Amino acid sequence: MLDTYSNILKYHLIKKNTFALRERLFGSRLSNDLFFKKFSFVKANANVEEFFTAFLRQTKHSFFFNSSNRKDFFLQTLTHLHSPQEIVRQAEAILRREFSFFGTTHRFPENIHWHLDFKSGKSFDSKSFYTDVRFPNHGSDVKTVWELSRCGWAWQLGKAYWLTNRRAYKDAFFDLIDSWSAENPCFYGTNWTCAMEVALRAANWLAGFYFFSNEHDEPNKWIAFLKMLFQHGRYIESNLEYTRRSGNHLISDAVGLFMLGCFFKHTPEGAAWLSLSKNILEEEILLQTYADGANYEMSLAYHRFVTELFLSAYQLGGLNRISFSAEFKARLEKSCEFMMHYIKPNGDAPLIGDSDDGRLFWFNLDDDFNNHTSVLSLAAVAFQRADFKAAARHFSEQALWLCGIDGWETFQKLGKRTDAPSSTLFRHSQFAILRSEKFHCFIDGGELGKRGWGGHGHNDTLSFELFAVDASFIVDSGTFCYTSHPARRREFRSMTAHNSVMIDGMEIAEFSDAFKVKTDKTSPNILKWISTTQRDELTVAHRAYQQLAQPIMHERTFILDKATHQLTISDRLYGMGTHSAEFFLHFAPLVTAERLGQSKLLLRHGESATKLLLEHDNADNAELLSYEFAPRYGVLLPAVFLRLKKSFTTELRFHFVITLATS
């Protein structure tokens, strides 16, 4: 804890305020001469052309790919991973100034408004020094502004340029960079307020450099680009997002700084960035993941995000002959093992905790964000794991871009595994997966996130998701928004949005803001875990309802009979006084529920022949109600959920039984 407060004092307060004061007073002017002198390989009095030629030569292998392996990349990409027509289609949309994310496509008719939340039509501050920027409470979402300025579109333009050699894509890249730089001068406006956003933007700009740069370019444009990238590194180093319980922001900061350090390693600043960022990554992977590999923010989407961040740094380090520790490598491999287990048989991840489409690189805009197998494909190459390959099933575009043709060859040589991952309890995070030939049940038996802060976790302790045969049937409600609709934000984080039990209408934790709870008093505990080839049994309890005037304990037992493909969920509520219990089960959007009696439902999935029979104990009230499911950030789909109410005194035992329907 002493180190934590020391880092907050050093980086978040002293360095940030010193940097801000210096830049506010003296500005960020960086002449060509001063810039060139930073590089050890540049001869004295070098002109622009000489500098740029030397820079290209020295940094050729500082990123995941370069123009010399262009043919190898696209030979594999086009034949197996991404059709030429789709690559061109996505790039042509960028040429039309058409950008799509968070469920909305927006076309800028002329100049791009880099500070516009085009979903709400509201604009953010573009003029103030970054420490003076204030975020208005006007129903807008700064994530829309930030997502556009992460510049992920560099990949769409770059891939189309490599494929077609059409100059328009390169010109568009320069036009967009010039437009962004003009509207976002160093350290002014909303797009400079968050080091994570600066880091992710820098990573995408680096990709653009390796797509488009060559010795025949007009070098003056690239020098301006390189100087702006250098300023990104200076900003990140002085604005690292340390908090008492740091999260994915600090990891993003470090990965962006690590990539810039590799790129600018021939300067004193770049060498310092490399050392600092590597140390942060080494420390944070142990602090922000449990010993079983799960990310401590208790969100599977964020687990995917930080895992691909760590994997990307690990891979880039290898290319630059920078070794990470054995402890780092072991924990990263554990994180990938956790991913292998939680992925459903169709490749999708359960929607546990927040999910906001966050990626380091968007290689293909048509990728299914909720499918995490592309990361496992990369992990299969990085750790040479045949079981990771089997779970990933295919070599991904992510693995291609970060590992190259050598990665593809490694992937092909890995042995074949036909055995599926087994049922597993992750004792440190208290996540569990029950598996049979037909069922995949993910159970959240852990705390709410960030060891009591909440973070990107939800009020979902003892909730679960169920995948049967070839489709998801019982799901988490997802994440619709963060700051734009506070009431909806609370709704999607609440008990009523998850598949658990609410007592007397009380949330298991009270929300203090959009990303924290006041106190996490769940104190969940694994009471029983048995797993055999025939049967799994898990019992978990939490203590959140001990806060009631008449305290109650909640125990939930999951039993999976693997021979009959029957899942039984049994709740035991016991303590003092008379209470009202509400039980919730949320069905996937394509699932219909047909009543077969007072306590029996037939569940059908619209795109599957699979049917489930759901039986439950008698309740005082049973209702099928509509709700809105968020498969991705900003996207809503209609669906139905089951709500059961039951009053009890002192103790209640309640059961659900889910079985494959035979007819």
C-alpha positions, 0 to 999 in steps of 0.5 A: 500500500505504501508503494501505491500512495508513493506512485500516486504522489509521484506520477499522478500529482507531482509529475502531472502538475509539473508537466502541466505547469511547464507546458502551460507556461512555455508551450510544447514547441519542438524544432526539427533541430532539437528533435533530431539531436535526441537520436543517437544514430543521427549525424550532426547537422542532418537535413530532413531527408537524411534524418528520415532515411536514417530513422526508417532504417533504425526503426524498421523492426520496432513494430509488429510488421513493416512494409517488407513483409507486406506480401506475406501478411496479405497472402495469408490474410486474403485467402483465409481471414478477411475478404478483399471486398470487405477490406476495401468496403471498410476503407471506402467508408472512411474515405467518405468520412463515415465512422461506425461504432457503439451501434451508430454510423455517422457521416461527416459531410465535410470537416470532421468534428473531433469533439462531437458526440454524434449520438447525442449531438453535443460537443465537448471542450476543444479549447481549454488546456487539458487540466482545465477541461470539465465534462458537462452533464448534458446527456452526452457520452465522451466515449464517442469522442474518444473512440473516434480519436483513438484513430482505429481507422488507420487499420482500415485505410492501411490494409486497403492500401497494402492490398490495392496500392491505391494512393487515396487511402494514404492521402486519407490517412494524412488528411485525417492526421492533419485534421486531428492535429489542427483541431487538437493541438498538444495538450488542449481539449477533451482528447488530451484529458485521459492518458489511456486515450492518448496511449491507444491513439499513439498505438494506432498512429504507430500502425499507420506509420508502418502501413504508409511510410517509405523512403520515397515519401515527402519527409516533412509530413512524417517529421511533423507526425513523428514529433506529435507522436513524441509528444504523446509519449511525453504526455503519457509519462507525466500523466500515468493514471495511478489510483489507490486501485489502478485499473485498465487505464494504467495498463493501457498507459503503460502499453502505449508508452512501451510501444513508443519506447520501442519506437523511440528507443534511440532517444534518452526519453524513449529508453526511459519510457521503455524501462518505466512502462515495462516495470509498470506492466510487470507490477500491474499484472500481479496486482490487477489479476488474481493468482488464477489469472482473472482480472480483478475488475470482475468483467470478462470484456475487460479481462479480454482487453487487459489480456490482449494489452499484456499479450501485445506488449509481450509479443512486441518485447520479443520482437525487440529482444526485451524479455519479461519476467517468468512471473509475468509470463506465468500470470499472463498464461494463467489469464489466457487459461481463464479465457479458454475456460469461460469462452462458450462453445460458440466462441462468445464470452458471457456478458459478466460485468461492464463491456464497452467494445474496448480494444487496443486495435480494431483489425476488422470492424466486422469482428464480433466483439463478444467473441474472444477466440481471436485473443486465444489464437494469439495466445496459442502462438505466444505460449505454443499451447495446443489447447488454446488453439483448439479453443480458438479453432482458427488462426485469427487476424489479430494473431496474424498482425501481431505474430506475422507469417511465423506465427501462422506457421507456429499455429499450424504446427501445434498439435490437435486437441479434441477434448473440451476444457473441463469444469473448473473453479477459479478459487481466487476470483471465485468464478466457476464454469460447469460443463457437460457435453451439452451445457456450459454454465458460467457462475459469478461467485466472486466479489463486485470488483477491484476488491470492494470498489466495484470498478467495472463489475456489477451487482451480480454475485451468484448470478450465472449464464447458461449456454445449451448445445448451440445457443445462449439461453440465460444471459446477463443483461449487458452494458448499455452506457456509462455516463450518458444516461445515469439511470440506465447505467444504474439499471444495467448494474443492478440486481434486477439486471442479473440472474440472482435473488434480491431481498426486500428490494435491496441492492447488494451494494449501493452505487456511489458513482458510475464506476464505484460502489460505496461498500462491498459487503458481499464477502462471498465464500465457496462452501462446496466444490465437487467435480467428477465426470458424472456430476458438478456441485458448487455452493456459494454464499454471500453476506450482503443481506446481513445489512438488513435490520433482520439479517439474511444469508444467501446460499446458492447451489448449482448441480450439473448432472452430466449424464442427463444434462440437467442443471439444478439451481437451489437457493437457501435464504435463512436468518431472521424475520419476514422478507420478500424474495425476488428471483430473476432469470433473463433470457437471450433475445431470440429465446421465447418462453411458453408457459406449460403450467404454473411452474413450468416453461418451455424455452425455444431459441429462434435460431436453434433446434434446441429447447429447454424445459425450465421448472421452478417451485411455486411462487406468490407471483410469476411474471414474464416481462420484457427487458432490453438486452445490450449485446454491445455498448450502445445497442439494445435488443428486446428480450423477456425475463422471468421474475418470481416473488416469494414471501418467507419467514426465517428460511426459504428454499427455492429450486430451478431445474433446467433440462434439455427438452426431448420434444 
